[in-house]
């Protein structure tokens, strides 16, 4: 019976976040605990607890015996506060982080440069303002025996320098619901009903703390210099697919999708708009304006955290997060970029990241390093233009002067060629505004070229190349491939434009080029167009090129949607 059902319930419960915040979560907790109790009654007294799922992961320092747990969930000593559910939640979460890294080709042992594994997951941790661990809060702390400046060493072992001096990291969890453990206990059955409900059951919160773990492991500080962390973004991007699965009928811009902590009264969101003052160069971005970013150990940056999570969630959506068959790979792609970018931010002595644009550069470097990635396939190494745009739309690059206040969205690169598509937004053309990247046989999808940008007149094709930047593009080549139902992609036709003026120029940033089409071409044919100049080349097109006739159109959709220099039109 129940194995599957119990597993499922646990899964659902984790997704409910603060499970006791609603009646169904409460009932699930009770039912799950009873099932667990019934099953355990049949086990021999010395049976190993079945909820430990970490045995077969063998990560951490090489001297650890094979099969030792990758994460240590530390149980409470206090008999009246059973931590079984808390242990299960924390262990699942800790393993999920390490497994997620492995899935993305990142070995945790190599990633943890300045801290060592295993992670220590701590329940009902004493925290400021909640010394009995009865607080709704989490934190991450480095553990280093004998390194404290104010406590004397108690044993010789503490005094001797350890072979590996890197600290281990403790993720310290408070409670998700303070009332859960204060129920009166009468008998064994009742006792099992009042499992301590740890914040480890809320995966959004868990990913937030993992953001700090990744930071410390990479550059020795819990927080970025320019924002609190990327933890809210990681949680939002990792758990969005589950939100879509649970809310199949909700519109993709539903307000609940952008709540960074569902069921928790925390006003943190990842859909903040630059036009509403949520921008990197605006007057509310105090970390930038006060120069606090240059001081280590700050304790602020939740405003900037939301700028980072909004920009990264926008990136995820633009890479396919709103498209059912692409959202899994988009989520993996952005998670991989964030993890790698954090790894690229060295400690002060190497590559400090003082500002958000340093972080964007690290994301772009991380993407370029993915060129031949097996996990992400063709999309690897093609996200850098969308990365830049996602932060530009959050107000980065609005000014070059670090002391100047500039509200609203940022400026495009000096030269940014594009071929207009059908996205209808209030923002200027040529960006990567999130739209579903679904295929449409009739060429009506939003990411497909605008009817004005690629036009056919009999056997003549005219292509309008535009420039978002304020500097004129130099010599621009335009290539067009025509799809023939029998012969596939025909060899490309070329044309050269001497310039495409900047937006401030005489022709408002556009130039038109004309070329001949094959005389026997049937009406309604697919045409792929790519424009590029030295300052803004288009991505190298793969050989063989993905075709509109293939059963897997993901490659062709990504090729077009990730690069505004490339367009697909049905003319
Ligand atoms: Zn935090």
Boltz pocket constraint, residues with backbone or C-beta under 6 A from the ligand:
constraints:
  - pocket:
      binder: B
      contacts: [[A, 208], [A, 209], [A, 212], [A, 228], [A, 229]]
      max_distance: 6.0
